[in-house]
Amino acid sequence: MGVPVLDDLVAVLADRIDPRAYPHADAVEQQVLVYSADGVRAAPPAELVRALADGPGVVVVRGALDRAMVDRVTGEFDAMVAEQHAAGRQVGDHFAAPGTNDRVWNALEKLAVRAPAAFVDYYSSDVLALVALAWLGPGYQVTSQVNVVHPGGRAQVGHRDYHLGFLPPTEIVRYPAHVHRLSPVLTLQGAVAHADMPVESGPTLYLPHSQKYGDGYLATALPEFAEHFERHHVQLPLATGDAAFFNPAVIHGAGRNRSSDVRRTANLLQISSAFGRAMESVDRARVCRAVYPHLRPGHEHAIAAAAEGYAFPTNLDRDPPVDGLAPPTQADLVRRAVAERWTAEAFDAALTDHTTRRDTH
């Protein structure tokens, strides 16, 4: 990798969106593509990929999820935060000291166990699934973290995201250039607004088009790049139920909450390729058991969020391929159980068998 040069980034940031390349978008705001939920449904996957890879790298979807349903899930998230406080737990995040913000790690599993019907409704969203499928293909794995930034909460420094974005520069430089190009296609970053987020509340700051800068993973640690981000970022307000999706190589950061009364609440979605490793561990079998009684035929997107959608790694002695090169996935088992209307007891036994067959001893 080369030494990052600010002028090279500035040249990349001069790119401008050609609206003709995104016929299903409603608008371009501050070099960010804005879609309606119906626009995402109508857009071919190639258009969404073009937006995230070759376009601005950021897509905002207005009304991505039903507001009443989001409010219902927000109530569950608020209860989780209250329970953490009652237990005396101060939960930190990657960029703020414990106690500064409120954070619920592994919110996906916690929501599934706490409110499985709400989980199924929330993750049945076709908008979330369409963007994830376009960027990652099938078998993706969803993790989520709830972040609540209180009035006065400070802004983050501009950064890139997982994988390479979470390594120190001394480690980043050891990875060859083609791995720098690979890292962004292993993850889709997303956020669902669980509160109205006017600009003064500090919704995410972006440098549109910055994902196209080859030395960006090394650049974000340098002062001149941080200063450029501070001066030239863009920021869009969000309403409850809106969603933002972005290429993890876009230089971005949460904004400062300058409001006096807005608890900026977001469900941060990190959606990983079947071929990658997610940041959080999730007990997918536990999630599947919790939500199974609420699943019905047609809940394919909820199954994708709940279950492991890739067959590997496994123990091929005990879990050999059947009618193909790969054994059935956990998601395959859930789909079959739902389609055939298995009892919860039968599903539990089959899931236990599927899980233990993957063990090495």
N, C-alpha and C positions, 0 to 999 in steps of 0.2 A: 504494500500500500504506500501511496505517496504522502507527502506532508500536506495537510489541508491548507488551501489558499482561499481566503475570503472572497477574492474577486471571482474565483471559479464558481462558488456558491451563488454569488450575486448574478452571474450570467445565467445560471440555471433558473433562478427565481424570476427572471425576465420573461419566461414562457407565459403565454396567455391561452386561455381556453377558447377553442373554436366551438361555439354552441352547436354547429351543424353535426359535430361528432357525437352529440348527446341529445338526440331528438326527443327523448322521453323526460328530460329534466325540465322543471318548471322555471328555473332561474339560475343565474350565476350571481352570487353575492360575495364580494371581496375575494374573487378567484376560488370560491368554493361552490361546487355543484349542489343545488337544492332540488330534491325530488319530493313529490307526494308519494304516499304509500301506493296509490294506483300506478304512478309512474314507474316505481320499482317493479311492480307486478308486470307491467307491459314491456319493460326494457329487456332485451336479450342479454344473457350473461356476458357476452363480449363487450357490451357497452359499459357494464359495471366494472369489468376488469380494466377496460381502457381508462375509466375514470380514476381507478385506484393505482394503476401502474404508470400510465403515460400522461394522464391528465393531472389534476391538482393533487391527487392522492387522498382527498377528503370528500366525503359525500354526507350531506345532511338530509334526513328523511323526515318531513313534517307529518305528524300524525301516524308514526310508524306503529304504535300500539294504542289500543283503546284507553282513553284517559281514566275511565271508571275502573277498569281492570288494573291499570298501573297504580291508582290510588289504593286499591285493595292490597296489592303487594307491598306498597310503601308502608301500610300499617303493620305488616309482618316485619319488615325491616326495622321500623321504629321500635317495635317490641324487642327485637334482638339487641338493638343498641341499649335500650333501657335495662335489659337483663345483664349485659356486660357491665354497665355502670353499677348496678345493684351488687354484682359480684366483686366489685372493686378492681375490675380489669381495665387497664389503659392500653388500648390497642393502637400501635403505631402503624405507619405505612412506609413506603419506600423513600418518601421525600419529606416527611414531617415527623417531629418528635411525638412519642406517645402522649395522648391527652390533648394534642393540638386540634386534631380533627376526630371524627368518629369513623371507624372502619369496621366492616364485618367481612372477615376473610371467609372463603369457601361458602359464600352466600347461596350458591346453587344447591349444594347438598343440604344446607340448613333449611332452605325454603322447602325443598322436597319433603323433608322429614316433618317439618312443622306444619305445612299447609299444602299437602300434595295436590289438591284440586286446583288451588291457585297456581301452583307450579305448572300443571298441565295447560291451563288456560294461557298463562304468560308465554311459555315456550312453544306453544302451538302457533305463534306468530309466523306467518308466511314471509313477512318482510325480513326478519332476522335470518330465516333459513335461506331465502333467495340470495341475499348478499353473501352469506357464508358459503353456499354452494358455488356461487360464481367465482369467488376468490380461492377457495380451498378444495373444492370438489367434495364428494361424499365421504362419510366416515369421520367428519370433523368432531372435535371434542370441545364442549363449552365449559368454561369456568367463569365465575363471576365474583366480584367483590363490590360491596356497597361502600361508597365514600360520601361522607357528609362533611362539608366544609362550612364552618360557622362564620358569621360576620367577623371581619378582621383577619380571617385566614389568609396566609401569605401565598404568593404565586410560586409555582415551581420554576426551576431553571429549565430552559429548553433542552429537550433530550429526544433520543430515539428509543424505541421500546424493544422488548424481548424478541429475539434471543440476544444478539450481540449488544444491544443497547443497555443490557444489565451487567455487562462486564466492565472492569476497569480498563483504561487505555493500554496498560501494559499487557493485558491479555488480548484485547481486540486486535492489536497490531500483529499478533502471532497467527491470525487466521488469514488465509490467502484471499485474494480479491474475489474469486468466484464464490467463496462462502459469504462474503459481504453482500453479494447479489442474491444468494440463496435465502439468507435469513428472513427477509421480509415476506416471502411467499409461504412461510411456514405458519404464519399467524395473521389473524384479522383482529384489529382493535375496534371495539365499539363501546358506546355508552348510551344508555337510555335515561332520559331526564325524568326524575321522580319528583321534580318540583319545577315550577316556572323559573327560568334562569335568565333574567335580564343581564345585560352586559356588566352592570355594576356588581353583580353577584359572582363574577369571575368564571364564566364558562371557558372551555378549553381554548387556549391560544395556539394558532397554527402558523407555519410557514408553508403555504401551498406550493407544490412542485418540488419541495426540498428532498423528497424521496429519490429524486433522479440524480442527486449529487453523490458521486461514487465514494468520496472520502468522509461522508457525513458521520459515520460512527465514531471516527476519531476527532471530528471537528467540534462536537458539542462540548467537549471539556475545555476548549480554548477560550480565553476571555474575549477576544475580538468577535468570535462567533456568538457568544452569549449576549454581547452588546448589540449585535445586529439583530438577533432574535427579539430582544427587548424593544428595539425601535421599530421593527417592521412586521411584527406578527399581525394576524387578523383574528377576529373574534366575533362569533355569531351568537345571538341570543337563542335560547331554546325554550319551548313550552313543554309542560308535562306530556309525556308520551312521544315526544320527538326523539329521534335517535341520530347519532353521528357514527359513521364508520370511517376508518382511515387506515392507510398503509402504515405499518409500524415503523417504517423508515422516515415518515414525515416528522420533521422536528416540531415538537409541540410541548405544551406544559399547561397545567391548570392555572387559571388566572387568580388574582387576588380578589377576595370577597370584600368589596368596598361598601356593600349594603349595610344597613342597620338592622335588618330583620329577616333576611333570606337565609334559611338553612339550605345550602346548595347540595341537593341529594341526587346522586347518580348511581345507577347500577352499571359498573364497569365490566364489560364483556371482553374476555380474552378467548378467542376461538382458535383452536389449534388444528393444523393439518393432521390427518390420520398418520402421516409419516413423521410427525414431530413429537416433541415432549412438552406437555403443558407445564406451566409454572406451578400450579397447585395440584396436589394429589386429591382425588375425589373417590370415595367409595361408591363406585358405580352400581355395584350389586345392592347396596343399601338404598340408593336412590331409586333403583328399579322396583325394589320391594315396596317402598313407600308409595310410589305413584301408581303401581300396577292396578289397584282397584278403581282408579279414576280414568284409566286409558280405555279408549274405544277405537274401533276401526276409523281411520281418518286422522288420528293423532300422530301422524308420522313425524312431524317436526318436534313434538314433545319427546317422542322416543329417541330421536337423534340427539336431543339435549341431555337426556337422562342416561342412555346406555352407551357402552363401548361399541363403536362402530367398525373397529378394525380387528382382524383375527389374530394379529401377532403383537408381542411375542407370546408363544404358547409352548407347551410340552408336546411335541409331535408324536412321542411314544404313546401318550395317553389321550391325545386330542388330534387324531389324524385327520387329514382332509377327507371330505365326503363329497363325491361327485364334482371334484375340481381340485384346485391346487391349495385351497385354504379351507380350514374347518369353519363351521358356522360361527358368526360373531354373537356377542351378547345381545346386540340389537336384533339380529335375526331371530334369536330365541324369544325376545319380547314380542316381536311382530307375530310370530307363529302363535304364541300363547293368546294374544289379543284376538287374532283372527279365529282361533279355534275355541275361544271362550273358556280357557282353562280356569279352574278354581284357583284361589290364592294359594291354597296348600299345594296343588299340583305345580303351580308356577314356582313356588319357593323350592320345592324339591328339585325341579329341573335346573333352576338357577344355581343351587348349591352344587349339583353334579357338574354343571358347566364350569363353575369356578374352580372346583377341586381338580378337574382334569387338566387344568393349566399349570398346576403345581409340579415341581420337579421331584417331589418325594412324598 
